[in-house]
Amino acid sequence: MTDKTSPFGVVSPAVLASMSGLDFVRKMFAGELPQPPIMENVGPFDSTADHGHVVFHSIPGIRHYNPIGSVHGGYAAILLDSAMGLAVHSTLPPGSGYTTLEFKISFIRGMSEATGTVRTEGKVLNAGRRVAIAEARITDDKGRLLAHATTTCLVFELPK
């Protein structure tokens, strides 16, 4: 379901199955398809996609804080899981989908509203017919690693 007044929404399975994963991700980044509603919380921008590789930027703010006064780990988890999943999706042919089987996050440095723009990069390490492995990194504007993650995804044929 997609609200025509919002850039956020969910496409139908038919739309998802009608194009390659790379075309889908690029159309989403270009605003031709809605972004998933979860991304409204992190406000990604300057997004690019190539086969097996995505990059987007975001700015952590006070709205992402936990009770102890720093950016909640869920902010990084959204960015990392999204980057890895979209990188995997960008390798899929029309009619294929994926789901995350597991992911692991390592938090290296904390984030705050003073961190500024962060860059999230997702890369596929291996994409097979049934399983894909990917990693993602969040870095600050000085190139310092803030968080790293790996994932295993199940690849499947979308229902017709």
C-alpha positions as CSV (number, residue, x, y, z in Angstrom):
1,M,0.0,0.0,0.0
2,T,1.4,3.4,-0.9
3,D,0.1,6.9,0.2
4,K,0.5,9.1,-2.9
5,T,1.3,12.1,-0.8
6,S,4.3,10.5,1.0
7,P,7.6,9.3,-0.4
8,F,7.3,6.3,1.9
9,G,5.3,3.2,1.3
10,V,5.3,-0.4,0.2
11,V,5.0,-1.5,-3.4
12,S,2.8,-4.4,-4.5
13,P,4.4,-7.9,-5.0
14,A,3.6,-7.5,-8.7
15,V,5.6,-4.3,-9.0
16,L,8.5,-5.9,-7.0
17,A,8.5,-9.0,-9.3
18,S,8.3,-7.0,-12.5
19,M,11.9,-5.7,-12.5
20,S,15.4,-6.6,-11.6
21,G,16.5,-5.9,-8.1
22,L,19.0,-3.2,-9.3
23,D,16.3,-1.4,-11.3
24,F,14.0,-1.6,-8.2
25,V,16.6,-0.2,-5.9
26,R,17.6,2.6,-8.3
27,K,14.0,3.6,-8.9
28,M,13.4,3.7,-5.1
29,F,16.5,5.9,-4.6
30,A,15.3,8.1,-7.5
31,G,11.9,8.6,-5.9
32,E,10.1,6.8,-8.7
33,L,9.1,4.1,-6.2
34,P,8.4,4.7,-2.5
35,Q,11.1,4.2,0.2
36,P,10.1,1.7,3.0
37,P,8.4,3.4,5.9
38,I,11.2,2.5,8.3
39,M,13.5,4.8,6.4
40,E,11.4,7.8,7.4
41,N,13.1,7.5,10.8
42,V,16.6,7.9,9.4
43,G,16.1,10.2,6.4
44,P,18.6,8.8,3.9
45,F,19.9,11.0,1.1
46,D,22.5,10.9,-1.7
47,S,21.7,7.3,-2.4
48,T,23.4,5.3,-5.1
49,A,23.2,1.7,-6.3
50,D,25.2,-0.5,-8.5
51,H,25.2,-4.3,-8.8
52,G,25.9,-5.7,-5.3
53,H,26.7,-2.3,-3.9
54,V,24.7,0.6,-2.3
55,V,25.7,3.8,-0.5
56,F,23.5,6.3,1.3
57,H,24.0,9.1,3.8
58,S,22.1,10.1,6.9
59,I,22.4,12.5,9.8
60,P,22.0,11.1,13.4
61,G,20.0,13.6,15.6
62,I,18.5,13.9,19.0
63,R,15.4,12.0,17.8
64,H,17.6,8.9,17.6
65,Y,18.8,9.1,21.2
66,N,18.5,6.5,23.8
67,P,17.9,7.2,27.5
68,I,21.6,7.6,28.3
69,G,22.2,10.5,25.8
70,S,23.7,8.9,22.7
71,V,22.3,7.6,19.4
72,H,20.4,4.3,20.0
73,G,21.9,1.2,18.4
74,G,18.7,0.7,16.5
75,Y,19.6,3.7,14.3
76,A,22.8,1.9,13.2
77,A,20.9,-1.4,12.8
78,I,18.3,0.2,10.5
79,L,21.1,1.7,8.3
80,L,23.2,-1.5,8.2
81,D,20.4,-3.9,7.7
82,S,19.0,-1.7,4.9
83,A,22.3,-1.3,3.2
84,M,23.0,-5.0,3.2
85,G,19.5,-6.0,2.1
86,L,19.5,-3.5,-0.7
87,A,22.9,-4.6,-1.8
88,V,21.6,-8.2,-2.0
89,H,18.4,-7.0,-3.7
90,S,20.5,-5.2,-6.3
91,T,21.9,-8.6,-7.5
92,L,18.5,-10.3,-8.0
93,P,16.8,-11.1,-11.3
94,P,13.1,-10.2,-11.9
95,G,10.8,-12.4,-9.9
96,S,13.2,-13.0,-7.0
97,G,13.2,-11.7,-3.5
98,Y,15.2,-12.2,-0.3
99,T,14.8,-12.1,3.5
100,T,17.4,-11.7,6.2
101,L,18.2,-15.0,8.0
102,E,20.6,-13.4,10.5
103,F,22.9,-10.4,10.9
104,K,25.6,-9.4,13.3
105,I,26.5,-5.8,14.3
106,S,29.7,-4.5,15.8
107,F,29.5,-1.0,17.3
108,I,32.9,0.6,17.1
109,R,32.3,4.3,18.0
110,G,29.2,5.9,19.5
111,M,27.2,8.5,17.6
112,S,25.6,11.7,18.7
113,E,24.0,14.7,17.1
114,A,27.5,16.2,16.8
115,T,28.6,13.3,14.6
116,G,27.3,14.9,11.5
117,T,26.6,13.1,8.2
118,V,27.3,9.4,8.2
119,R,27.9,7.2,5.2
120,T,26.5,3.7,5.0
121,E,27.9,1.4,2.4
122,G,26.6,-2.2,1.7
123,K,28.4,-4.7,-0.4
124,V,27.6,-8.3,-1.4
125,L,30.4,-10.7,-0.7
126,N,28.7,-13.7,-2.4
127,A,25.4,-14.1,-4.1
128,G,24.2,-17.7,-4.9
129,R,20.9,-19.1,-6.1
130,R,19.6,-19.6,-2.5
131,V,21.9,-17.7,-0.2
132,A,23.6,-14.3,-0.3
133,I,26.2,-12.9,2.1
134,A,26.8,-9.2,2.5
135,E,28.5,-6.7,4.8
136,A,27.9,-3.0,5.6
137,R,29.9,-0.2,7.2
138,I,28.9,3.2,8.7
139,T,31.7,5.8,8.6
140,D,31.8,9.4,9.7
141,D,32.9,12.3,7.5
142,K,36.5,11.7,8.5
143,G,36.3,8.1,7.3
144,R,36.4,6.6,10.8
145,L,34.5,3.3,11.2
146,L,31.4,3.7,13.5
147,A,29.7,0.3,13.0
148,H,30.1,-2.8,10.9
149,A,27.7,-5.7,10.1
150,T,27.4,-8.9,8.2
151,T,24.3,-10.8,7.1
152,T,23.1,-14.0,5.5
153,C,20.0,-13.7,3.3
154,L,17.8,-16.3,1.9
155,V,17.0,-15.8,-1.8
156,F,13.7,-17.1,-3.2
157,E,11.3,-16.9,-6.0
158,L,8.5,-14.4,-5.4
159,P,4.9,-15.8,-5.4
160,K,3.1,-15.3,-8.7
